[in-house]
Structures are given as structure tokens and as C-alpha cells.
Amino acid sequence: MVEKILICTDFADGLHRLTHFVPNFAAGSIKQIIFLHVVPLLDDGIIPKVGVKQIEQAQARLSAAINHSLPEVEVKIEVQSGRPVETILSVAQSHQSELIVLGSQTHSLLAEKLIGSTMADLSRQTTIPLLVLRPLLIAAFTAEELALRCQHLLRYLLVPYDGSETSDFLVQQIKQLAQKQPGRFIECCRLCWITDSRLPTQSERDTLSQVKAGLESAGLRVEAEFHRGSVLTEVLELAQMDGISAIAIASGTIGTFQEWFVSSIAADLLRQSWCPVLFFPSKR
């Protein structure tokens, strides 16, 4: 069960809007919310300095979270100077966060390699699930739409599956979350096995049925189906058409040198999907 979330914002991503929706998170069984903003160290002279004024301004912008807090939800504001990835990992560890929420712009692999990616760096250094939200999506939502999104953060997951070790790991992570939840944080999953142009084999059909049964044993409602076509295209289309809360994925190559040479559907989804993406880093 995800009860403790860490929401990281640089303000450009729009995630600071979520400070107004603490009651909606509470309705979705969230018990602890940490809002984090990392202020870059000021490069003023030989020794970098802490931007005291910038910290005060960020704390003021996030103060709405405290104003909307409830007795049943612990809400904290963390504004620190430092490097983003190191600070996020430190705060997540100190508060025992179970989900890290962050924004990510769409960009290419080359651009990511040149300018860096907080999400990619985090994925290499943590096993905490990451929920990646697109800033333009947050900006487009009305207050009513954001309220529902916060209340039903991961209610309906689209789960691409292909019988691989990575997809089995993904299913296991979702099953473990479902087994631990006292409420209905995750209610249903849509399992989707996409082949190129061929019909699925009987072995693949049997495997998908077994995976479906395993998730159902954890109390989830599960739809399981085969599709033919491009994996990336089909997943993005399904995410748009069926009211999906998030696409669930896993990968062991995102942000690594190997990604230059191995095609990664997970990485492509993180870069191109407008639907929120729930990413489970592989265990190390």
C-alpha cells in the first residue's frame, strides 16, 4: 500500500498546484505527503552558497499544503539547497516515502544524455516507485479534474506485459502493493500483451491467464487481452481511450549506457506518454 508520498516540484512543472488538494489525497488513503523543492546552490565565488531568499520564497509558495492539511494526514514542506537527485533520495529515505511524484518534460534520448534527466538518475539509485507526470497535463487540468486525479492517483493501471522477466517483475510489484492496501488505492488493471503481426500462441494465452489470476488473487479487477501492432503505439492509444490512471512499467536499462544500444519501450513511454507513468526501478 502506498500511504507516504513525496511530491517533488521545481515550480516549472506545476506540481505545486497539488498543495491545494491534500483532502483529495486523504480520500485516496494517503497518510503522509511531503512537498519538496530543491534550491540550487548559488555559484558565488569559490564556495557555493545557500540561497536563503530563494528558500523563503519557495516555502511561501508551498504553504498552501499546510493550510489544507487534515488531522489524518501528515503534511510537511521540505525546501533544501543542493543537488536535486541527492536531495530527493535523502528526503525520501528520511521520511520513508513509498512513492516519489515528479514532473518530466518530453524529450529525446540524445537531449536526455546531453542535459541530464532527474528521473533517469533517480531510477538508477532507488527502488522506490516513481510516478512521472507531464507538466502540460497538470497545467491543463481544472481544479475539479485535479481533485479527482489526486483522489484516484493509481486506481486503474494499464500494464503492458510480454512474458519477459522484466514484465513478471512489474506484475509482482503491483501485486505486492495490492496485497498491502487496506482500501482501494489500486482497484483494477488492464493487462495488455502486444504482438507484432502474429496471433498469440497457446502458451502465451495460458501465461496471460495465469498472470491475470495472480493479480485477481490480490483483490484486483483485471482485464487481460492481446493486441497486434507496435507496442509503443498500442500502449499510448489504450492509455488515451480507456480512462487509465497511469501506465505501469519497469526497466533495468533506463539511464544506463546500455540504453544507447538496446531498444527500451519503457524509456520511450516515459519520454512520449502524456498519460502519467508509474515506473518501478529494478531491484539492485
FENQUI-V99617 format. One record per helix or strand. SS is the DSSP state (@ for helix, = for strand). FROM is the first residue (numbers start at 1). TO is the last residue. If there is no record, write none. Layout:
# FENQUI-V99617
SS;FROM;TO  SS;FROM;TO
This chain:
# FENQUI-V99617
=;4;8  @;15;27  =;32;39  =;42;42  =;49;49  @;52;61  @;64;67  =;74;81  @;84;94  =;99;103  @;109;115  @;118;125  =;129;133  @;135;140  @;143;151  =;156;160  @;165;180  =;188;195  @;202;216  =;221;228  @;231;241  =;246;251  @;257;260  @;265;272  =;277;281
